[in-house]
Amino acid sequence: MEKMTEIQKKIEIARLELNRAALEEDDYESVYEKSVRLDKLIEEYLEEEEKNFV
């Protein structure tokens, strides 16, 4: 469970960074990289969740 909490914190930070980049109208590449990072963290969270419930 600790690992999931850690991933959740990383997801929240990544989401804030992505929102900030979009609001500040950062260049496409920067927004895209932040979006991909968030997607990977969400995927990691879902994989970890699956491990815990199987």
N, C-alpha and C positions, 0 to 999 in steps of 0.2 A: 504494500500500500504506500509506503514511503516514496517509492519510485514514481508512482502515479501522481502523488502530490507535487513532487519535483517537476514532473513533466507539465502538470497543470500550471504551475508558476511560470515556466518557460513559455507556455502557450499564451498566457495573459500578457507577458512582456512583448512577445512577438506580435500579438494583435495590436497592442498599443503603438508599437513602432510602425506597423503597417498603416494604421489609421493616421498617425502623425505624418508619414510620408505622403499619403494621399491628400491630406488636408493642405500640406505645404506645397503640393503639386511638384513633388520631386520628379526627376526624370524617370522615364518608363523602366529602364533597367533596374534602378534602385527599388522601385515599387514591386517589380516582378520578383526580384531576389528575396525581398521580405515576404512576399506571398508564398513563394516556394518553400521558404524556411518554415512558415506557419503550417503549411500543408504537411510537411515532413514531421513536424512535432505532433500534429493531430493524428497522423498515421501511427506514429510511435505510441501515442497514448492508447489508441484503439487496439493495437497489437498487445500491449501490456494488459489492458482490460480483458482481452480474450484469454490470455494466459491465466489470469486470476480466477476466471469463471469457468474454466474447462476442467 
